[in-house]
Amino acid sequence: MSINHSTTQYEKTILGVLPPMLLSDYLASGKFLKQSYNKNEIIHLEGDECTQIEIIMQGEIVIERIGLSGDLMTVNHFGKSDIIGANLIFSSTDFYPMTITSKKYTEVIVVQKDVLFELCNSYPTFLMQFIKVISDLSVLIGTKMKNRISRTIRQSIITYLSKQSKLQDSYNITITMSKKSLAEMFGVSRTSLSRELQKMAAENLITFDAKTIQILNTDILE
């Protein structure tokens, strides 16, 4: 695969803080490697050692895990300019805790651990940007975990129904996404979501099918 050594496309990534000549040299010498992945291609398996970071130039990468019922659940999405492995590369437990997969055709710039360490030592501005990336990622993960711990599946469903009921001005809610996407939004497996919907239906709180959820007991929205 040929590599375009123009540095313009890297300006909005963490690489943009580096001197243009250095960036060109690293691209030409192979210290920065361009890699592409096809849709649904596995990039890293759970348990693999993290020896590099990947800076996304285009496309989408997802972190996935297998739920207790065997469902594959998306934990997080990463898009253009995001970095994969930033929070693991210098960790004492530098192994991917979940599977990393390309959601669609994706191109990344691969930076090996020794090259990354060299850049952090030599360019304070780059180091500060890298620390910011790690910090932002830690806040994101912490916020997601807090939301998942503090809210039950039923509470998540009710919050969603309440919002959609107001938006659609109806108690017969048209589901605007797949059950799989809805489960991912709640941070649960699709099986767990279906099980809770069935419980709510058994309690005569709702009825549902593939495309709609009808609220029978509006008191749950209060």
C-alpha positions in Angstrom: 0.0 0.0 0.0 1.4 3.4 -1.0 1.5 6.1 1.7 0.7 9.7 1.0 3.4 11.6 2.9 1.5 14.9 2.9 1.1 16.0 6.5 -2.0 18.1 6.1 -4.4 15.2 6.9 -2.7 14.6 10.3 -3.2 18.2 11.6 -6.4 17.4 13.5 -4.8 14.4 15.2 -2.3 14.2 18.1 0.4 14.0 15.4 -0.5 17.5 14.3 1.5 19.0 17.2 4.8 17.5 15.9 7.1 19.5 13.5 6.0 18.9 9.9 9.4 17.8 8.8 9.7 15.2 11.6 6.2 13.9 10.7 7.2 13.6 7.1 10.5 11.8 8.0 8.7 9.4 10.3 6.1 8.5 7.6 8.8 8.1 5.0 11.1 5.9 7.3 8.3 3.7 8.5 8.4 4.8 12.1 4.7 5.7 11.5 2.9 2.9 9.7 -0.3 3.2 7.8 -2.6 0.2 8.3 -6.1 -0.5 7.0 -8.9 -2.9 8.2 -11.9 -4.1 6.4 -15.4 -4.0 7.9 -15.8 -6.3 10.9 -12.2 -7.3 10.9 -10.7 -8.1 14.4 -7.8 -5.8 15.2 -7.0 -7.1 18.7 -8.3 -10.0 20.6 -9.1 -9.9 24.4 -5.9 -10.8 26.2 -3.5 -9.6 23.4 -0.6 -7.5 24.6 -0.8 -3.8 23.7 2.5 -2.9 22.1 1.3 0.1 20.0 -1.3 2.8 19.6 -3.6 3.2 16.6 -4.6 6.7 15.6 -7.8 6.6 13.5 -7.6 8.5 10.2 -10.9 7.4 8.9 -13.6 4.8 9.7 -14.8 3.5 13.0 -13.5 1.0 15.6 -15.5 -0.6 18.4 -14.6 -2.2 21.7 -16.8 -5.3 22.2 -17.2 -7.9 24.9 -19.2 -11.1 25.2 -22.1 -10.9 27.7 -23.1 -13.5 30.2 -25.6 -14.9 27.8 -23.1 -15.1 24.9 -24.3 -11.9 23.1 -21.6 -9.6 21.6 -22.1 -6.2 23.2 -20.5 -3.0 22.0 -18.9 -1.1 24.9 -17.5 1.9 23.1 -17.1 3.5 19.6 -14.0 5.3 18.3 -13.9 7.5 15.2 -11.6 9.8 13.3 -8.7 11.2 15.4 -9.4 8.9 18.3 -6.6 6.7 19.7 -6.8 3.0 20.5 -4.6 1.7 23.2 -3.6 5.0 24.8 -4.7 4.0 28.3 -2.9 0.6 28.0 0.4 1.1 26.2 2.4 2.1 29.4 0.2 0.2 31.9 1.6 -2.5 34.1 -1.3 -4.7 32.8 -0.9 -3.9 29.1 -3.3 -6.4 27.8 -6.5 -5.7 25.9 -9.4 -6.4 28.3 -11.9 -6.7 25.4 -11.9 -7.4 21.6 -11.2 -4.5 19.3 -13.0 -4.6 15.9 -13.4 -2.3 12.8 -17.0 -1.4 12.4 -16.4 -0.4 8.8 -13.4 0.1 6.5 -10.9 1.9 8.7 -7.4 3.4 8.2 -5.1 4.1 11.1 -1.6 5.2 11.8 0.3 2.7 14.0 2.9 4.0 16.5 4.9 1.4 18.3 5.6 1.7 22.0 9.3 2.7 21.7 8.5 5.4 19.1 5.7 6.8 21.3 8.1 6.9 24.3 10.7 8.7 22.2 8.1 11.3 21.1 6.9 11.9 24.7 10.5 12.4 25.9 11.5 14.7 23.1 8.4 16.9 22.5 6.6 18.3 25.6 3.6 19.5 23.6 3.1 16.0 22.2 3.4 14.6 25.8 0.7 17.0 27.0 -1.6 16.1 24.2 -1.1 12.4 24.9 -1.8 12.9 28.7 -5.0 14.8 27.7 -6.1 11.9 25.6 -5.6 9.4 28.4 -7.3 11.7 30.9 -10.3 12.3 28.7 -10.6 8.5 28.1 -10.5 7.9 31.8 -13.3 10.4 32.4 -15.4 8.8 29.6 -14.9 5.3 31.0 -15.6 6.4 34.6 -18.8 8.2 33.5 -20.1 5.2 31.6 -19.4 2.8 34.4 -21.1 5.2 36.9 -24.2 5.3 34.7 -24.3 1.6 34.3 -23.8 0.8 38.0 -26.3 3.4 39.3 -29.1 2.6 36.9 -30.9 -0.7 36.5 -32.1 -2.1 33.1 -35.7 -1.2 34.0 -34.8 2.3 35.0 -32.9 2.7 31.7 -36.0 1.4 29.7 -38.4 3.7 31.6 -36.1 6.8 31.0 -36.0 5.9 27.3 -39.8 5.4 27.1 -40.4 8.7 29.0 -38.3 10.6 26.6 -39.7 9.0 23.5 -43.3 9.4 24.7 -42.7 13.1 25.0 -41.0 13.3 21.6 -43.6 11.2 19.8 -46.5 12.6 21.8 -47.8 9.1 22.3 -47.9 6.2 24.7 -47.4 3.8 21.7 -43.7 4.3 21.1 -42.1 3.6 17.7 -38.6 2.2 18.4 -36.2 4.2 16.4 -33.3 1.8 16.6 -32.7 -2.0 16.7 -33.0 -3.9 19.9 -29.3 -4.6 19.7 -28.5 -0.9 19.4 -30.9 -0.1 22.3 -29.2 -2.7 24.5 -25.8 -1.2 23.6 -27.0 2.2 24.6 -28.1 0.8 28.0 -24.8 -1.0 28.4 -26.5 -4.5 28.6 -26.8 -7.5 26.4 -29.7 -7.9 24.0 -30.9 -11.0 25.9 -30.9 -9.0 29.2 -33.0 -6.2 27.6 -35.5 -8.7 26.1 -35.8 -10.5 29.4 -36.6 -7.2 31.3 -39.1 -6.2 28.6 -40.8 -9.5 29.0 -41.0 -9.0 32.8 -42.5 -5.6 32.3 -45.1 -7.1 29.9 -45.9 -9.8 32.4 -46.6 -7.1 35.0 -49.0 -5.4 32.5 -46.7 -2.3 32.4 -46.1 -2.5 28.7 -46.8 -4.5 25.5 -44.2 -4.7 22.8 -43.2 -6.2 19.4 -40.2 -5.8 17.1 -41.0 -2.1 16.2 -43.1 -0.7 19.0 -43.5 -0.5 22.8 -46.9 0.5 24.2 -47.1 1.9 27.7 -50.1 0.4 29.5 -49.4 1.9 32.9 -48.4 5.5 32.6 -47.6 5.7 36.3 -44.1 4.3 35.5 -43.2 7.5 33.7 -43.7 9.6 36.8 
